[in-house]
């Protein structure tokens, strides 16, 4: 397989549709007979990234590109950015609002789960500049 790319829009504060991109990616990977454990890891990363955009970011997108050796997932938004990436990568650190915590979010596991479940991760962000997360999953 070479060069399959899918892109999904993510709308800020749209909790009704949050997670749909991850479900679509999961279904695509199942149809391509991907390993179930790999599908699970990719779906976790997609969902965590989507929820970060919905809760913290402005509008954004999630894209996946699949080739013979890897799947690359990129999540970007035009939100307020992350002030301290190193701190945001620590388990339990959260900037979730009280409203989001009441909804069951804000445990501080988003970026740590993405790091744990991807083979490679790069996070680029700065205050006022949005956030870009790139994760790589090796297919071998």
NUKOLMAR-246059 format. One record per atom (N, C-alpha, C, CB): x, y, z; residue in one letter. Coordinates in steps of 0.1 Angstrom, whole numbers, plus 5000, padded with zeros to 4 digits. Glycine has a CB too. Layout:
# NUKOLMAR-246059
XYZA/...
//
This chain:
# NUKOLMAR-246059
500849885000X/500050005000X/500950125000X/499050005012X/500550224992X/501350344992X/500450464991X/502350344980X/500750564999X/500250694998X/498750715001X/500450744985X/498150635010X/496750665014X/496750775024X/496050525019X/495950875021X/495850995030X/494451025033X/496651115025X/494051045046X/492751085050X/492851205059X/491950975056X/492051305057X/492051425066X/490651445071X/492551545059X/490551485084X/489251505091X/489251645098X/488951395101X/488251715096X/488151845103X/487651825118X/487151945096X/488151905127X/487851905141X/487352045145X/488951855150X/486152055150X/485552175154X/485752205169X/484052185150X/486252315172X/486452355187X/485152345194X/487052495188X/485152295206X/483952295215X/482852205210X/483452435217X/483052125199X/482052035194X/482151895200X/482152025178X/481551885212X/481651755220X/480751655213X/481251785234X/479751695206X/478751605200X/479451515190X/477651685193X/480351575182X/481051505171X/482551465175X/481051585159X/482951495187X/484251465191X/484451315191X/484551515205X/485551265185X/485851125184X/485451055171X/485151055195X/484751125163X/484351065150X/485451045141X/483351165143X/486451125140X/487651105132X/488350975136X/488651225132X/488550965149X/489250845154X/488450715151X/489350855169X/487150725152X/486350605148X/486450575133X/484850625152X/486450675125X/486550655111X/487950595107X/486450785103X/488950645114X/490350585112X/490350445116X/491450675119X/489750415128X/489750275133X/489050185123X/489050275147X/487950225118X/487150145108X/487950125095X/485850205105X/488650235091X/489550215079X/490650115081X/490150355075X/491250125092X/492350035095X/491849885097X/493150075108X/490749875102X/490149735103X/489849685089X/488749735111X/489349765080X/489049725067X/490349685059X/488349825059X/491449745063X/492749715057X/493549605064X/493649845057X/492849535074X/493449425081X/494649455089X/493749315071X/494649575095X/495749615104X/495649525117X/495749765107X/496849515123X/496849445136X/495949505146X/498349435141X/495149435153X/494249495163X/494849575174X/493349385169X/496049535179X/496749605189X/497249745184X/497949525195X/497749745171X/498149865165X/496949965163X/498849835151X/495849905158X/494649985156X/494250055170X/493449895151X/494349975180X/493950035194X/494850155197X/494049925204X/496150135195X/497150235198X/496850365190X/498550195196X/496650345177X/496350455168X/495050525172X/496250415154X/494050445175X/492750505179X/492850585192X/491650395181X/493650535202X/493850605214X/494450745212X/494750525224X/495550745203X/496250865200X/495250965193X/497450835192X/494550915183X/493650995176X/492551065185X/492950925165X/491950985194X/490951035203X/491551135212X/490350915211X/492651105218X/493251205228X/493551335221X/494551145234X/494051325208X/494351445201X/493151525197X/495151415188X/492051455193X/490851515190X/490251595202X/489751415185X/490251525213X/489751585225X/490551705229X/489651485237X/491851705228X/492651825231X/492251935222X/494151795229X/492051915209X/491552025200X/490152075204X/491551975185X/489251985207X/487852015210X/487852105223X/487051895212X/488652065233X/488652135246X/489552255246X/489052035257X/490752245241X/491652355243X/491952435230X/492952295248X/491852375219X/492252445207X/491252525200X/492852335197X/491552585189X/490652635180X/490252525171X/491152765172X/489652555160X/489352455150X/490652395145X/488552515138X/490552265141X/491752205136X/491452085127X/492552145148X/492452005125X/492251885117X/493151765122X/492551915102X/492751655118X/493551525120X/493751465107X/492751435131X/494951425104X/495151355091X/496051235094X/495851455081X/495851135086X/496651015086X/497150995072X/495950895091X/498450945071X/499050905059X/499650765061X/500151015054X/499250675052X/499750535054X/500550505042X/498550445055X/501750445045X/502550385034X/502950245038X/503850475030X/503950185031X/504250045034X/504950025047X/505149995023X/505550125052X/506350105065X/505850175077X/507750145062X/504950275075X/504550355087X/503150425084X/505550455090X/502550455095X/501350545095X/501750675102X/500150475102X/501550785096X/501850915103X/500450985105X/502751005093X/500251025118X/499151095122X/499551235126X/498351025134X/498851335120X/499151475124X/497851535128X/499751555112X/497951605140X/496851675145X/497251825147X/496351615159X/496551915142X/496852055143X/495652135147X/497552105131X/495852255153X/494752345156X/495252485156X/494152315170X/494352585156X/494752725156X/494352785169X/494052795144X/494452705180X/494052755193X/495152835200X/493752635201X/495052845213X/495952935221X/497352885222X/495352955234X/497552755219X/498952705220X/499152645234X/499952805216X/500352585235X/500752525248X/501852605253X/501152375247X/501752655266X/502752745272X/504052665275X/502152805284X/503852545281X/505052465285X/504852325281X/505152475301X/505352285269X/505252155264X/505752045273X/505952145250X/506952065279X/507451975288X/506551935300X/508852025294X/505952045305X/504952025316X/503751945311X/504552155323X/503251985299X/502051925293X/502251775290X/501651995281X/503451735289X/503751595286X/503751505299X/505051575279X/503651575310X/503751495323X/502351445327X/504251585334X/502351315331X/501051255335X/500451325346X/501351105339X/499151365345X/498451425355X/498351575354X/498951395368X/499251635345X/499151785343X/497951815334X/500551835337X/497151915338X/496051945331X/495652095332X/494851865335X/495252155321X/494752285321X/493252285318X/495552375311X/492652175320X/491152165317X/490352255326X/490652015318X/489252305320X/488452395328X/487552315338X/487552485319X/486952375347X/486052305356X/484952245348X/485452405367X/484452305338X/483352255330X/483752125323X/482952355319X/484952115318X/485451995312X/485751885322X/486752025304X/486151925334X/486351825344X/484951765348X/487051885357X/483951845349X/482651795352X/482151695342X/481651915354X/482551715329X/482251625318X/483051495318X/482351695305X/484051485328X/484851365329X/486151375322X/484051255323X/486551495317X/487851515310X/488751585320X/487651595297X/490051595315X/490951675323X/491851605333X/490251785330X/492051475330X/492851395340X/494351415337X/492451245338X/494651485326X/496051505323X/496751385317X/496851545336X/495951315309X/496551195302X/496651205287X/495651075306X/496151315281X/496151335267X/497451315260X/495551465263X/498351405262X/499651395256X/500551285261X/500451525258X/500451255274X/501151135279X/500651005272X/501051115294X/499350985270X/498850865263X/499350865249X/497350865264X/499350985243X/499850995229X/501250945228X/499651135223X/502050995237X/503550955237X/503650805240X/504251035248X/502950755249X/503050615253X/502650525241X/502150585265X/501650565234X/501050475224X/501550495209X/499550485223X/502350595207X/502950615194X/504450565195X/502850765189X/504950545183X/506450505182X/507350625183X/506650425170X/506850735177X/507550865177X/506450975179X/508350885164X/506851085186X/505951195187X/506751325187X/505051185200X/506251425181X/506751555181X/505651655183X/507551585167X/505851745192X/504851845196X/505451985193X/504351835210X/504852065185X/505252205183X/504152295187X/505652225168X/504452395195X/503452485200X/504052605207X/502352415209X/503352715207X/503752825215X/502552915217X/504952905208X/502552985228X/501353065231X/500953155219X/501653155243X/499653145216X/499053225205X/499353165191X/499553355206X/499953055190X/500353005177X/499752865173X/501852995176X/498852815181X/498252685178X/499252575182X/497952675164X/498852455179X/499652335182X/499652235171X/499052265195X/500752175169X/500852065159X/501551945166X/501752115146X/500851835164X/501351705170X/501551605158X/500451645181X/502651555157X/502951445147X/503351325154X/504051495137X/502651215151X/502951085156X/503250985145X/501851035165X/504150895147X/504550795138X/504350655144X/506050805133X/503750565136X/503450425140X/504150335130X/501950395142X/505150265134X/505850175125X/504950045122X/507250125131X/504850005110X/503949895106X/504649765106X/503449925092X/505949755108X/506649625107X/506549545119X/508149645104X/
//
